[in-house]
Amino acid sequence: MALSYKARRRWALLILILGLPLYIIVAVALMVSITTYIGRPPLVLELLIYVALGILWAIPLKAVFKGIGQADPDADNDKA
């Protein structure tokens, strides 16, 4: 079942306020653990890892964020 526009807006807000900061903490902790156990990777590789982690969170959540910036398609447009 597809989510309604209002439900997607609520989920997007929840994800951005709670989920994204938690994901950032996990990503940085992952990089710290890699640095601790393996050593610091070369700067270009480290940058690529951060870019990949920065994109990775959005891929499974694309359906939630799609169309959120648009007007509500379920709302009545004839408010005359």
C-alpha positions in Angstrom: 0.0 0.0 0.0 1.4 3.4 -1.0 1.7 6.1 1.7 -0.4 9.2 1.5 1.1 12.6 0.9 0.7 13.6 4.5 2.1 10.3 5.8 5.2 10.7 3.5 5.7 14.3 4.8 5.5 13.1 8.4 7.9 10.2 7.7 10.3 12.5 5.8 10.3 15.0 8.7 11.0 12.2 11.2 13.7 10.7 9.1 15.4 14.1 8.7 15.1 15.1 12.4 15.9 11.8 14.1 17.2 9.3 11.5 19.8 11.4 9.6 21.7 12.5 12.8 21.8 8.9 14.0 23.0 7.8 10.6 25.7 10.5 10.7 26.9 9.3 14.1 27.0 5.7 12.9 28.9 6.7 9.7 31.5 8.7 11.7 31.8 5.8 14.2 32.4 3.4 11.3 35.2 5.7 10.0 36.8 6.0 13.4 36.8 2.2 13.8 38.3 1.8 10.4 41.0 4.4 11.3 41.6 2.7 14.7 42.0 -0.9 13.4 43.4 -0.4 9.9 45.0 3.0 10.0 43.9 6.1 8.2 43.2 5.5 4.5 44.5 7.8 1.9 42.7 11.1 1.7 41.0 10.3 -1.7 39.7 6.9 -0.5 38.5 8.5 2.8 36.6 11.2 0.7 35.1 8.5 -1.5 33.9 6.5 1.6 32.3 9.6 3.1 30.6 10.5 -0.3 29.3 6.9 -0.6 28.0 6.9 2.9 26.4 10.3 2.2 24.5 8.9 -0.8 23.8 5.5 0.6 21.2 6.6 3.2 19.0 8.3 0.6 18.7 5.3 -1.8 16.2 3.2 0.2 14.3 6.3 1.3 13.8 7.8 -2.2 10.1 6.8 -2.2 9.5 8.7 1.0 11.1 12.0 -0.2 9.8 11.9 -3.7 7.3 14.8 -4.3 7.4 16.2 -0.8 8.3 19.7 -2.0 5.3 19.8 -4.3 1.8 20.9 -3.4 -0.5 18.3 -1.9 -2.1 16.4 -4.8 -5.0 15.2 -2.6 -6.0 18.7 -1.6 -8.9 20.5 -3.2 -7.5 23.0 -5.7 -10.8 24.9 -6.3 -10.8 27.2 -3.2 -12.6 30.0 -5.1 
